[in-house]
Amino acid sequence: MIRKVRFKQLPLFCIALSGILSTLALGAAATLFIVQPGQGVVISGSGGQLGEIKRVALAGRVHVRLPAPLENVNRFDLRVQVLTLPATSYVTADNRQIRAEFGLTWRIASLTQYFLHHRGDSDLSHVQNQLIRMTQAALRAHWATRTFVALRTDDQGAMLKALTAQMHDEMKAIGVELIDLRMVRMDLVTPDADAAYRDMTRTMQEKVNRLRITTAAEAAHIRHQAGPKREAILSQAYQAAQKTKGEGDARAAAIEADAMRRSPDFYRFYKRLRAAQRIFNEHDVIVVDTNSEFFRFMHGTVPGAVSRKP
């Protein structure tokens, strides 16, 4: 009889146990949560999204919170976001209307600052609209001080990098970091586009002329400095050449004197040949008296002459 009673009470025990387990599971689901990679969570107190920030939870482990509405979980995307600004018209310092398109990358840098500034709103479209307005305002203020020619000739990368650094404090106030700002396209939309390009050509030509004047002055200065050096080098070379020539003439004179000493007749004959070589050309005809000393010398009848007979 006792066993039958216990068997009848068993379903009630199971029902009670399942209820307890379900309650525990619901309680765990209400108090435990996981932060996914690339996310950040702000735990706020009672009062919904505008409640007090209690702590910030980042990805990497399971977190515990009190059931709502005691603590609320506000999730935010911490990944790098890419935003393309719509093509907008800007006015330069010379009243040229420019239509430009920009792209920027940004991310949430401070969860607490972002949460307080945006009142816990995790919708990125709202902050993106604010970023567009802030960036366009900064670009208008900067381009209003630059002419169209300067914008076309300046280093756009350096300009946008400086503009990004200038907007750092303003972005930091809303919990956002502006990582990069790039120009996608820039067009001149005013009807006098040809005049603008003529201005560009004239400005570049002025730069070329200034460079030519500067380089010509530098070249003249270099030539002026090189002139004395050139004269000194030529003078030293002339002195060395004259010294070498004098030594050669002295040696030639010594050789010639030695030859005359050894064979006076041959030396006189050689001198006559050299004189005839200087006077007559290759195709000249010489008429010589057969009784002359020169004729007799060529035929070997003079002592010391070399006979030409076989």
C-alpha positions as CSV (number, residue, x, y, z in Angstrom):
1,M,0.0,0.0,0.0
2,I,2.9,2.3,0.8
3,R,4.6,1.7,-2.5
4,K,1.5,2.6,-4.4
5,V,1.3,6.0,-2.6
6,R,4.9,6.8,-3.5
7,F,4.4,5.9,-7.1
8,K,1.4,8.2,-7.3
9,Q,3.4,11.1,-5.8
10,L,6.3,10.7,-8.3
11,P,4.8,12.7,-11.2
12,L,4.2,15.6,-8.9
13,F,7.8,15.5,-7.8
14,C,9.0,15.5,-11.4
15,I,6.7,18.4,-12.3
16,A,8.0,20.4,-9.3
17,L,11.6,19.5,-10.3
18,S,11.1,20.6,-13.9
19,G,9.5,23.8,-12.7
20,I,12.5,24.5,-10.5
21,L,14.9,23.8,-13.3
22,S,12.9,25.9,-15.7
23,T,13.0,28.8,-13.3
24,L,16.7,28.4,-12.8
25,A,17.2,28.3,-16.6
26,L,15.2,31.4,-17.0
27,G,17.0,33.1,-14.2
28,A,20.4,32.2,-15.8
29,A,19.2,33.4,-19.2
30,A,18.2,36.7,-17.5
31,T,21.4,37.1,-15.6
32,L,24.1,35.6,-17.9
33,F,25.1,36.9,-21.3
34,I,28.0,36.6,-23.7
35,V,29.7,39.4,-25.5
36,Q,30.5,38.5,-29.2
37,P,33.8,39.4,-30.8
38,G,33.8,42.9,-32.2
39,Q,31.1,44.0,-29.6
40,G,31.1,46.1,-26.5
41,V,28.4,46.1,-23.8
42,V,27.5,48.9,-21.4
43,I,25.6,47.7,-18.3
44,S,23.3,50.5,-17.1
45,G,21.2,50.7,-14.0
46,S,17.5,51.2,-13.6
47,G,16.0,53.8,-15.8
48,G,16.4,52.2,-19.1
49,Q,18.9,53.5,-21.6
50,L,19.4,56.8,-19.7
51,G,20.3,55.0,-16.5
52,E,23.6,55.2,-14.7
53,I,26.6,53.3,-16.3
54,K,27.6,50.6,-13.9
55,R,30.3,48.9,-15.9
56,V,31.6,48.1,-19.4
57,A,31.8,44.5,-20.6
58,L,34.1,43.5,-23.5
59,A,34.3,40.3,-25.5
60,G,36.1,37.2,-24.2
61,R,34.1,35.6,-21.4
62,V,30.6,35.2,-19.9
63,H,29.3,38.1,-17.9
64,V,26.7,38.3,-15.1
65,R,24.1,41.0,-14.5
66,L,21.0,41.5,-12.5
67,P,17.7,40.9,-14.2
68,A,16.0,43.7,-16.0
69,P,15.1,46.4,-15.1
70,L,17.7,46.4,-12.4
71,E,20.5,46.2,-15.0
72,N,20.1,46.7,-18.7
73,V,22.5,45.4,-21.5
74,N,23.3,47.8,-24.2
75,R,25.3,46.3,-27.1
76,F,27.5,48.4,-29.5
77,D,29.5,47.5,-32.6
78,L,33.2,48.2,-32.0
79,R,34.4,47.2,-35.5
80,V,35.9,49.7,-37.9
81,Q,33.1,51.3,-40.0
82,V,33.4,52.6,-43.6
83,L,31.3,55.6,-44.5
84,T,31.0,57.3,-47.9
85,L,30.0,60.9,-47.7
86,P,27.6,62.0,-50.4
87,A,28.9,64.3,-53.1
88,T,28.7,67.9,-51.8
89,S,29.5,71.3,-53.2
90,Y,32.2,73.4,-51.6
91,V,33.2,77.0,-52.4
92,T,36.9,77.9,-52.6
93,A,38.6,81.2,-51.7
94,D,38.4,82.3,-55.4
95,N,34.7,81.6,-55.6
96,R,35.1,78.4,-57.5
97,Q,32.4,75.8,-56.8
98,I,33.8,72.4,-56.3
99,R,31.8,69.2,-56.1
100,A,33.7,66.5,-54.1
101,E,33.1,63.1,-52.6
102,F,34.9,61.7,-49.6
103,G,35.2,58.5,-47.7
104,L,36.1,58.0,-44.1
105,T,36.7,55.1,-41.7
106,W,35.8,55.4,-38.0
107,R,35.1,53.3,-34.9
108,I,33.8,53.7,-31.4
109,A,36.8,54.6,-29.2
110,S,35.2,55.2,-25.8
111,L,32.0,53.2,-24.9
112,T,31.2,55.3,-21.9
113,Q,31.5,58.6,-23.8
114,Y,29.6,57.2,-26.8
115,F,26.8,55.9,-24.5
116,L,26.4,59.2,-22.7
117,H,26.6,61.4,-25.8
118,H,24.2,59.3,-27.8
119,R,21.9,58.4,-24.9
120,G,22.5,54.7,-25.2
121,D,21.4,54.6,-28.8
122,S,23.2,51.7,-30.6
123,D,21.9,52.6,-34.1
124,L,25.0,53.6,-36.1
125,S,23.0,55.5,-38.7
126,H,22.5,58.4,-36.2
127,V,26.1,58.8,-35.4
128,Q,27.0,58.4,-39.1
129,N,24.8,61.4,-40.0
130,Q,26.5,63.4,-37.3
131,L,29.9,62.4,-38.7
132,I,28.9,63.5,-42.2
133,R,27.8,66.9,-40.9
134,M,30.9,67.4,-38.8
135,T,33.3,66.4,-41.7
136,Q,31.5,68.5,-44.3
137,A,31.6,71.5,-41.9
138,A,35.4,71.1,-41.4
139,L,36.0,70.7,-45.2
140,R,34.0,73.8,-46.0
141,A,35.9,75.8,-43.4
142,H,39.3,74.6,-44.8
143,W,38.5,74.9,-48.5
144,A,37.1,78.4,-48.0
145,T,40.7,79.5,-47.3
146,R,42.2,77.7,-50.4
147,T,42.0,78.6,-54.1
148,F,41.1,76.0,-56.7
149,V,44.6,75.9,-58.1
150,A,46.1,75.4,-54.6
151,L,43.7,72.5,-54.0
152,R,44.7,70.9,-57.3
153,T,48.5,71.3,-56.7
154,D,48.7,70.7,-52.9
155,D,49.4,67.4,-51.4
156,Q,45.9,66.1,-50.8
157,G,47.0,63.3,-48.5
158,A,48.9,65.6,-46.2
159,M,46.0,68.1,-46.2
160,L,43.4,65.5,-45.3
161,K,45.8,64.0,-42.6
162,A,46.1,67.4,-41.0
163,L,42.3,67.9,-41.2
164,T,41.8,64.5,-39.5
165,A,44.2,65.5,-36.7
166,Q,42.3,68.8,-36.4
167,M,39.0,67.0,-35.9
168,H,40.4,64.6,-33.3
169,D,39.2,66.5,-30.2
170,E,35.8,67.1,-31.7
171,M,35.4,63.4,-32.5
172,K,36.7,62.4,-29.1
173,A,34.0,64.4,-27.4
174,I,31.4,62.0,-28.9
175,G,33.3,58.8,-28.2
176,V,34.4,58.3,-31.8
177,E,37.8,58.0,-33.5
178,L,38.3,59.2,-37.0
179,I,40.8,56.8,-38.5
180,D,41.2,58.0,-42.1
181,L,39.7,60.5,-44.4
182,R,40.2,60.1,-48.2
183,M,39.1,62.1,-51.2
184,V,37.2,59.9,-53.8
185,R,36.5,62.5,-56.4
186,M,36.7,66.3,-57.1
187,D,35.2,68.1,-60.0
188,L,34.8,71.7,-61.0
189,V,31.1,72.5,-61.5
190,T,31.2,76.2,-62.2
191,P,30.3,77.2,-65.9
192,D,33.7,78.8,-66.3
193,A,35.7,75.6,-65.9
194,D,37.9,76.6,-68.9
195,A,38.9,79.8,-67.1
196,A,39.8,77.8,-64.0
197,Y,42.1,75.5,-66.0
198,R,43.6,78.5,-67.7
199,D,44.4,79.9,-64.2
200,M,46.0,76.6,-63.4
201,T,48.1,76.7,-66.5
202,R,49.2,80.3,-65.8
203,T,50.1,79.5,-62.2
204,M,52.2,76.5,-63.3
205,Q,53.9,78.5,-66.0
206,E,54.8,81.2,-63.3
207,K,56.3,78.4,-61.2
208,V,58.3,77.2,-64.2
209,N,59.6,80.7,-64.9
210,R,60.6,81.2,-61.3
211,L,62.5,77.9,-61.4
212,R,64.2,78.9,-64.6
213,I,65.3,82.2,-63.2
214,T,66.5,80.5,-60.0
215,T,68.5,77.8,-61.9
216,A,70.0,80.4,-64.3
217,A,71.2,82.5,-61.3
218,E,72.6,79.4,-59.7
219,A,74.4,78.4,-62.9
220,A,75.9,81.8,-63.3
221,H,77.1,81.7,-59.7
222,I,78.7,78.2,-60.3
223,R,80.4,79.5,-63.5
224,H,81.7,82.5,-61.6
225,Q,83.2,80.3,-58.9
226,A,84.6,77.8,-61.5
227,G,86.3,80.6,-63.6
228,P,89.3,81.1,-61.4
229,K,89.7,77.4,-60.8
230,R,89.7,76.9,-64.6
231,E,92.3,79.5,-65.1
232,A,94.5,78.1,-62.4
233,I,94.2,74.6,-63.9
234,L,95.0,75.8,-67.4
235,S,98.0,77.8,-66.1
236,Q,99.4,74.8,-64.2
237,A,98.8,72.6,-67.3
238,Y,100.6,75.2,-69.6
239,Q,103.6,75.3,-67.2
240,A,103.8,71.6,-67.1
241,A,103.6,71.4,-71.0
242,Q,106.3,74.1,-71.4
243,K,108.5,72.2,-69.0
244,T,108.1,69.0,-70.9
245,K,108.6,70.7,-74.2
246,G,111.8,72.4,-73.0
247,E,113.1,69.1,-71.8
248,G,112.3,67.5,-75.1
249,D,113.9,70.4,-77.1
250,A,117.0,70.1,-75.0
251,R,117.2,66.4,-75.6
252,A,116.6,66.8,-79.4
253,A,119.3,69.4,-79.5
254,A,121.7,67.1,-77.7
255,I,120.9,64.3,-80.2
256,E,121.3,66.6,-83.1
257,A,124.6,67.9,-81.8
258,D,125.8,64.3,-81.3
259,A,124.8,63.4,-84.9
260,M,126.6,66.4,-86.3
261,R,129.7,65.5,-84.3
262,R,129.7,62.0,-85.6
263,S,129.0,62.7,-89.3
264,P,129.2,66.4,-90.3
265,D,128.6,65.6,-94.0
266,F,125.5,63.5,-93.4
267,Y,124.2,66.1,-91.0
268,R,124.5,68.9,-93.6
269,F,122.8,66.6,-96.1
270,Y,120.0,65.9,-93.6
271,K,119.5,69.6,-93.0
272,R,119.2,70.3,-96.8
273,L,116.6,67.5,-97.1
274,R,114.6,69.0,-94.2
275,A,114.9,72.4,-95.9
276,A,113.7,71.0,-99.2
277,Q,110.9,69.2,-97.5
278,R,109.7,72.4,-95.9
279,I,109.9,74.3,-99.2
280,F,108.6,71.8,-101.9
281,N,105.4,69.8,-102.0
282,E,105.0,66.2,-102.9
283,H,104.2,66.8,-106.6
284,D,106.7,69.6,-107.3
285,V,109.3,69.2,-110.1
286,I,112.8,70.2,-109.3
287,V,115.3,71.3,-112.0
288,V,118.8,70.8,-110.7
289,D,122.1,71.6,-112.5
290,T,124.1,68.5,-113.0
291,N,127.2,70.4,-111.8
292,S,125.6,71.5,-108.6
293,E,126.7,70.1,-105.3
294,F,123.2,68.8,-104.5
295,F,123.0,66.8,-107.7
296,R,126.5,65.4,-107.2
297,F,125.6,64.6,-103.5
298,M,122.5,62.6,-104.6
299,H,124.6,60.6,-107.1
300,G,127.2,59.9,-104.5
301,T,130.0,61.9,-106.1
302,V,130.5,64.0,-102.9
303,P,132.5,62.3,-100.1
304,G,130.2,61.0,-97.4
305,A,127.2,60.6,-99.8
306,V,125.5,57.3,-100.3
307,S,125.6,56.1,-103.9
308,R,122.2,55.4,-105.5
309,K,123.7,53.3,-108.3
310,P,123.0,49.5,-108.2
